[in-house]
Amino acid sequence: MQSLRPIQAQPVHVVGGGLAGSEAAWQLARRGVPVVLHEMRPVHTTPVHKTGNFGELVCSNSFRSDDAESSAIGLLHEEMRRCGSIVMQAADANKLPAGSALAVDRDGFSAAITATLEAEPLIAIDRAEIASPPSEWNDVIVATGPLTSPALAEAIRALTGEDALSFFDAIAPIVHRDSIDFGIAWFQSRYDKTGPGGSGADYINCPLTREQYEAFVDALLAGEKTAFHDFELATPYFDGCLPIEVMAERGRETLRHGPMKPFGLTNPHQPERKPYAVVQLRQDNKLGSLFNMVGFQTKLRHGEQTRIFRNIPGLEKAEFVRLGGLHRNTFINSPKLLDATLRLKASPRLRFAGQITGCEGYVESAAVGLLAGRFAAAERRGERPFPPPPTTAHGALLAHITGGHIETIDAGPHSFQPMNINFGLFPPLRQVPARDADGKPLRGQAKAIAKKRALCARALNDLQAWLAGAMYAAAE
């Protein structure tokens, strides 16, 4: 990526030197905008970081699939490469054998990012904690991640009037609608009640017999759970978001009178037989492609979730976009608080990037940092930033963060949840491939792969158009 001529301007302050902050700073500098990158490590450390390097990986060393032809995360890798990503440059230079996945030497990876940022003349580095961005900073990108310091988190809460959601956040699994068996499941709201914007058939219902319910409770109680980090042990559960297995421990009928209550529902496949319990799924995105399992927040290990939840009638072949989880997290209610270019509506001098915006994953965090840096650079250069098309991986992720989520009354006050990139976030194809190159009809897995390849091809084509000229227009 060729850098643009430096401009005379006040620096953009980037707070946080993780993947998102490092990427934002790099994108700004490549577009000729001076940056001050603030990172409190090693002066102040966190419970999980070990070094003062930028872009330190604190969990896995895998960036997941690198398949850009049929994988959403692999597509995001390729888009970032085409956008001149420092994170992808460092990852490719330090990759390890991992089959179709992109795994990296974590020390070499973070050392490469650190060396590159330190050598960039337009980036000044400040090793100090920022408790609150000073009022004289007129352009700030907050990229402090899920372990945002308590002082800064409190400043964000005070500014937005919203909880920063720093507690044990119990997340429910999300399922691709297309993978649900509607020969078993059906659409219906309890008592056919029509809520705001609803139709009276707003939930997908999966019925269980008494025997199936008892077996399900047994599996929940016996399932292997995740362990807590030491720094998480004193953090309480969010009252309205108890893990499903914790509810099961309180009595065998608790779930049947809670999230799995069967009342007010009639199974059209077996109208004469009332279900003993029902699992409901609620639409999770505006596209209607993703549904979350209502009340199914869990701390079961991922393998256990897949095994146990696929025993639910109608979900035998469920494809999970996201499995449930339970961890200390700090993220804002982005769909309500941020505009289309990641600026805080209440204070547009502040932009947010990375996991604090409500995305999950190394690469997703870096991608949002890339966008924040490019948006801020466009403004600094007197240009108007244009978000990438929603048909691209970057655009689909941005759309989820800034408005793709559905907020419903019964979902609770904090229903927006972080998510990895997945094809369920992309607008549907105008025409799904129906035949292969030889003209033979596509069926089953072959048709699913062809659809993914078509989504990836469309994304890269639209990304190139965006990069070639549709990204910025002269400011009016």
FENHU-V432013 format. One record per pair of residues at least 24 apart in sequence whose C-alpha atoms are under 8 Angstrom apart, sorted by the first residue. I is the first residue (numbers start at 1). J is the second residue. If there is no record, write none. Layout:
BEGIN
i:I j:J
i:I j:J
END
This chain:
BEGIN
i:1 j:30
i:1 j:83
i:1 j:84
i:2 j:30
i:3 j:29
i:3 j:30
i:3 j:31
i:3 j:32
i:4 j:30
i:4 j:31
i:4 j:32
i:5 j:31
i:5 j:32
i:6 j:31
i:6 j:32
i:6 j:33
i:6 j:34
i:7 j:32
i:7 j:33
i:7 j:34
i:7 j:381
i:8 j:33
i:9 j:33
i:9 j:34
i:9 j:380
i:10 j:34
i:11 j:35
i:11 j:36
i:11 j:139
i:12 j:36
i:12 j:137
i:12 j:138
i:12 j:139
i:12 j:140
i:12 j:141
i:12 j:376
i:13 j:37
i:13 j:38
i:13 j:137
i:13 j:139
i:13 j:140
i:13 j:141
i:14 j:38
i:14 j:140
i:14 j:141
i:14 j:142
i:14 j:143
i:15 j:39
i:15 j:130
i:15 j:140
i:15 j:141
i:15 j:142
i:15 j:143
i:15 j:144
i:16 j:40
i:16 j:142
i:16 j:143
i:16 j:144
i:16 j:145
i:17 j:54
i:17 j:55
i:17 j:143
i:17 j:144
i:18 j:54
i:18 j:55
i:18 j:56
i:18 j:143
i:18 j:144
i:18 j:145
i:19 j:54
i:19 j:55
i:19 j:56
i:19 j:87
i:19 j:354
i:19 j:362
i:19 j:363
i:19 j:365
i:19 j:366
i:19 j:369
i:20 j:143
i:20 j:353
i:20 j:354
i:20 j:365
i:20 j:366
i:20 j:367
i:20 j:368
i:20 j:369
i:20 j:370
i:21 j:141
i:21 j:142
i:21 j:143
i:21 j:144
i:21 j:353
i:21 j:354
i:21 j:366
i:21 j:369
i:22 j:54
i:22 j:55
i:22 j:86
i:22 j:87
i:22 j:113
i:22 j:117
i:22 j:366
i:22 j:369
i:23 j:85
i:23 j:86
i:23 j:87
i:23 j:366
i:23 j:367
i:23 j:369
i:23 j:370
i:23 j:373
i:24 j:141
i:24 j:366
i:24 j:369
i:24 j:370
i:24 j:371
i:24 j:372
i:24 j:373
i:24 j:374
i:25 j:123
i:25 j:373
i:26 j:85
i:26 j:86
i:26 j:117
i:26 j:373
i:27 j:84
i:27 j:85
i:27 j:370
i:27 j:373
i:27 j:374
i:27 j:377
i:28 j:373
i:28 j:374
i:28 j:376
i:28 j:377
i:29 j:120
i:29 j:122
i:29 j:123
i:31 j:374
i:31 j:377
i:32 j:122
i:32 j:377
i:33 j:122
i:33 j:377
i:33 j:380
i:33 j:381
i:34 j:122
i:34 j:123
i:35 j:122
i:35 j:123
i:35 j:124
i:36 j:123
i:36 j:124
i:36 j:125
i:36 j:126
i:37 j:123
i:37 j:124
i:37 j:125
i:37 j:126
i:38 j:125
i:38 j:126
i:38 j:127
i:38 j:128
i:38 j:129
i:38 j:130
i:39 j:125
i:39 j:126
i:39 j:127
i:39 j:128
i:39 j:129
i:40 j:126
i:40 j:127
i:40 j:128
i:40 j:129
i:40 j:130
i:41 j:127
i:41 j:128
i:42 j:127
i:43 j:127
i:43 j:128
i:44 j:128
i:44 j:129
i:46 j:147
i:47 j:231
i:53 j:110
i:53 j:111
i:53 j:114
i:54 j:110
i:54 j:111
i:54 j:113
i:54 j:114
i:55 j:87
i:55 j:109
i:55 j:110
i:55 j:113
i:55 j:114
i:56 j:106
i:56 j:107
i:56 j:109
i:56 j:110
i:57 j:106
i:57 j:110
i:61 j:103
i:61 j:104
i:61 j:105
i:61 j:106
i:62 j:101
i:62 j:102
i:62 j:103
i:62 j:104
i:63 j:101
i:63 j:102
i:63 j:103
i:63 j:104
i:63 j:362
i:63 j:363
i:64 j:101
i:64 j:102
i:64 j:103
i:65 j:100
i:65 j:101
i:65 j:102
i:66 j:100
i:66 j:101
i:66 j:102
i:67 j:100
i:67 j:101
i:68 j:456
i:69 j:452
i:69 j:453
i:69 j:456
i:69 j:457
i:70 j:449
i:70 j:452
i:70 j:453
i:70 j:456
i:71 j:452
i:71 j:456
i:72 j:393
i:72 j:421
i:72 j:422
i:72 j:423
i:72 j:456
i:73 j:363
i:73 j:421
i:73 j:422
i:75 j:393
i:75 j:456
i:76 j:363
i:76 j:364
i:76 j:367
i:76 j:393
i:76 j:394
i:76 j:421
i:77 j:363
i:79 j:393
i:79 j:394
i:79 j:460
i:79 j:463
i:80 j:367
i:83 j:467
i:85 j:370
i:86 j:113
i:87 j:113
i:87 j:366
i:131 j:155
i:137 j:349
i:138 j:349
i:138 j:350
i:139 j:349
i:139 j:350
i:139 j:351
i:139 j:376
i:140 j:349
i:140 j:350
i:140 j:351
i:141 j:350
i:141 j:351
i:141 j:352
i:141 j:353
i:141 j:372
i:141 j:373
i:142 j:350
i:142 j:351
i:142 j:352
i:142 j:353
i:143 j:352
i:143 j:353
i:143 j:354
i:143 j:355
i:143 j:356
i:143 j:369
i:144 j:354
i:144 j:355
i:144 j:356
i:145 j:330
i:145 j:331
i:145 j:354
i:145 j:355
i:145 j:356
i:146 j:328
i:146 j:329
i:146 j:330
i:146 j:331
i:146 j:355
i:146 j:356
i:147 j:329
i:147 j:330
i:148 j:330
i:153 j:330
i:159 j:346
i:160 j:337
i:160 j:346
i:162 j:332
i:162 j:333
i:163 j:332
i:164 j:330
i:164 j:331
i:164 j:332
i:164 j:333
i:165 j:329
i:165 j:330
i:165 j:331
i:165 j:332
i:165 j:414
i:166 j:328
i:166 j:329
i:166 j:330
i:166 j:331
i:167 j:235
i:167 j:236
i:167 j:237
i:167 j:238
i:167 j:327
i:167 j:328
i:167 j:329
i:167 j:330
i:168 j:232
i:168 j:235
i:168 j:236
i:168 j:237
i:168 j:238
i:168 j:326
i:168 j:327
i:168 j:328
i:168 j:329
i:169 j:237
i:169 j:238
i:169 j:241
i:169 j:325
i:169 j:326
i:169 j:327
i:169 j:328
i:169 j:329
i:170 j:237
i:170 j:238
i:170 j:241
i:170 j:242
i:170 j:243
i:170 j:297
i:170 j:298
i:170 j:299
i:170 j:324
i:170 j:325
i:170 j:326
i:170 j:327
i:171 j:296
i:171 j:297
i:171 j:298
i:171 j:323
i:171 j:324
i:171 j:325
i:171 j:326
i:171 j:417
i:172 j:292
i:172 j:293
i:172 j:294
i:172 j:295
i:172 j:296
i:172 j:297
i:172 j:298
i:172 j:323
i:172 j:324
i:172 j:325
i:173 j:292
i:173 j:293
i:173 j:296
i:173 j:297
i:173 j:320
i:173 j:321
i:173 j:322
i:173 j:323
i:173 j:324
i:174 j:284
i:174 j:290
i:174 j:291
i:174 j:292
i:174 j:293
i:174 j:320
i:174 j:321
i:174 j:322
i:174 j:323
i:174 j:324
i:175 j:290
i:175 j:291
i:175 j:292
i:175 j:293
i:175 j:318
i:175 j:319
i:175 j:320
i:175 j:321
i:175 j:322
i:176 j:289
i:176 j:290
i:176 j:291
i:176 j:318
i:176 j:319
i:176 j:320
i:176 j:321
i:176 j:424
i:177 j:288
i:177 j:289
i:177 j:290
i:177 j:291
i:178 j:289
i:179 j:315
i:179 j:317
i:179 j:318
i:179 j:319
i:180 j:314
i:180 j:315
i:180 j:316
i:180 j:317
i:180 j:318
i:181 j:314
i:181 j:315
i:181 j:316
i:181 j:317
i:182 j:314
i:183 j:269
i:183 j:314
i:184 j:269
i:184 j:313
i:184 j:314
i:185 j:313
i:185 j:314
i:186 j:267
i:186 j:268
i:188 j:265
i:189 j:265
i:190 j:263
i:190 j:264
i:190 j:265
i:191 j:263
i:191 j:264
i:191 j:265
i:192 j:264
i:192 j:265
i:202 j:282
i:202 j:283
i:203 j:280
i:203 j:281
i:203 j:282
i:203 j:283
i:204 j:280
i:204 j:281
i:204 j:282
i:205 j:278
i:205 j:279
i:205 j:280
i:205 j:281
i:206 j:278
i:206 j:279
i:206 j:280
i:206 j:312
i:206 j:313
i:206 j:314
i:206 j:315
i:207 j:267
i:207 j:275
i:207 j:276
i:207 j:277
i:207 j:278
i:207 j:279
i:207 j:312
i:207 j:313
i:208 j:275
i:208 j:276
i:208 j:277
i:208 j:278
i:208 j:279
i:208 j:312
i:208 j:313
i:209 j:275
i:209 j:276
i:209 j:277
i:210 j:275
i:210 j:276
i:210 j:277
i:212 j:312
i:213 j:276
i:213 j:277
i:214 j:252
i:216 j:308
i:216 j:311
i:216 j:312
i:217 j:248
i:217 j:252
i:219 j:308
i:220 j:245
i:220 j:248
i:220 j:308
i:221 j:245
i:221 j:248
i:221 j:249
i:223 j:300
i:223 j:301
i:223 j:304
i:224 j:300
i:224 j:301
i:224 j:304
i:225 j:299
i:225 j:300
i:225 j:301
i:226 j:299
i:226 j:300
i:226 j:301
i:228 j:327
i:232 j:327
i:232 j:328
i:235 j:328
i:240 j:412
i:241 j:295
i:241 j:297
i:242 j:297
i:242 j:298
i:243 j:296
i:243 j:297
i:243 j:298
i:243 j:299
i:244 j:295
i:244 j:296
i:244 j:297
i:244 j:298
i:245 j:298
i:245 j:299
i:245 j:300
i:259 j:294
i:259 j:295
i:259 j:296
i:279 j:312
i:283 j:406
i:284 j:405
i:284 j:406
i:285 j:400
i:285 j:404
i:285 j:405
i:285 j:406
i:285 j:425
i:286 j:404
i:286 j:405
i:286 j:406
i:287 j:404
i:287 j:425
i:287 j:427
i:289 j:424
i:289 j:425
i:290 j:321
i:290 j:424
i:296 j:324
i:297 j:324
i:297 j:325
i:297 j:326
i:298 j:324
i:298 j:325
i:298 j:326
i:299 j:324
i:299 j:325
i:299 j:326
i:300 j:324
i:300 j:325
i:321 j:420
i:321 j:422
i:321 j:424
i:322 j:419
i:322 j:420
i:330 j:356
i:331 j:355
i:331 j:356
i:331 j:357
i:331 j:358
i:332 j:356
i:332 j:357
i:332 j:358
i:333 j:357
i:333 j:358
i:333 j:414
i:333 j:416
i:334 j:358
i:334 j:401
i:334 j:402
i:334 j:403
i:335 j:400
i:335 j:401
i:335 j:402
i:335 j:403
i:335 j:404
i:335 j:405
i:335 j:416
i:336 j:402
i:336 j:403
i:338 j:402
i:339 j:402
i:340 j:387
i:340 j:398
i:340 j:399
i:340 j:402
i:341 j:371
i:341 j:372
i:341 j:375
i:341 j:385
i:341 j:386
i:341 j:387
i:342 j:372
i:342 j:402
i:355 j:418
i:357 j:401
i:357 j:418
i:358 j:401
i:358 j:416
i:358 j:417
i:358 j:418
i:358 j:419
i:359 j:397
i:359 j:401
i:359 j:418
i:359 j:419
i:359 j:420
i:360 j:418
i:360 j:419
i:360 j:420
i:360 j:421
i:361 j:420
i:364 j:397
i:364 j:420
i:364 j:421
i:367 j:394
i:368 j:394
i:368 j:398
i:378 j:472
i:382 j:474
i:382 j:475
i:383 j:472
i:383 j:473
i:383 j:474
i:383 j:475
i:384 j:472
i:384 j:473
i:384 j:474
i:384 j:475
i:385 j:471
i:385 j:472
i:385 j:473
i:386 j:470
i:386 j:471
i:386 j:472
i:386 j:473
i:387 j:471
i:388 j:463
i:388 j:466
i:388 j:471
i:389 j:462
i:389 j:463
i:389 j:466
i:390 j:426
i:390 j:427
i:391 j:426
i:391 j:427
i:391 j:455
i:391 j:458
i:391 j:459
i:391 j:462
i:392 j:426
i:392 j:458
i:392 j:459
i:392 j:460
i:392 j:462
i:392 j:463
i:393 j:421
i:393 j:426
i:393 j:459
i:396 j:421
i:396 j:425
i:396 j:426
i:396 j:427
i:397 j:421
i:397 j:425
i:400 j:425
i:423 j:452
i:423 j:455
i:429 j:454
i:429 j:455
END
